[in-house]
Amino acid sequence: MSKPLPAPGDLAGILRTCVQCGLCLPHCATFLATGNEVQSPRGRLVLLEGLLASAAAGADDAPDAFLDAFDQCIGCRACESVCPSGVPYTLLAHGHELADRRAGRAAEPAVPGPLLRRL
């Protein structure tokens, strides 16, 4: 069973700890495979921050880029071990859960890594 999502205010505070240094980029498998900043840990954090802002404004949907970015994260958390700010990239799991909720998808059973869940 997954942990409950932190309150939006708590998530926003945690997101602000990312200093956008980019040290996570060479450790992210999906970023290395795509070369797309959206498919990087910091790109996903920016998307998550945007989703929280749109939710606060009353929007109910999740943009396709958000859903795709979180679906393609393999959940290895290699980014977490190199982050100088100590950003807990378990946020990415919360982002995936938020994406599922916003897209109206049923929650999937807790299996390590979103890629494994899709297989």
Residue, then its C-alpha position, 0 to 999 in steps of 0.5 A: m500500500s502506498k503512503p498517503l500524499p503529503a499535503p499540497g503545502d508540504l509538497a510545495g515546500i519540498l519542491r522548493t529544495c531543488v536548486q536546479c543544479g542538474l547533477c541528477l541528469p547524468h544519473c537518470a536513465t530516461f533522460l539519458a535515453t531521451g535527452n529530454e529535460v521533461q524526462s529528467p528528475r528536475g523536469r518532473l519536479v517542475l511539472l509536479e509544481g505546475l500541477l500543484a499550482s493548477a490544482a490550487a487554481g481549480a483545474d482537474d486535468a493533468p497535461d499529457a506531458f505530465l502523465d508521460a513524464f511520470d509514466q516513463c520514470i523507472g523509479c530507480r531513484a539514482c537521482e536521489s543519491v546524487c542530489p546535493s539538496g537532498v530532495p526526496y525523489t519519492l516525490l516522483a512516486h507521489g507525482h505518478e499517483l497524482a497523475d493517475r488520480r487526475a487522469g482518472r486511472a485506477a491506482e495500480p498495486a504497489v510494485p517497485g518502479p512504475l516501469l515494472r508496474r506497466l510490464 
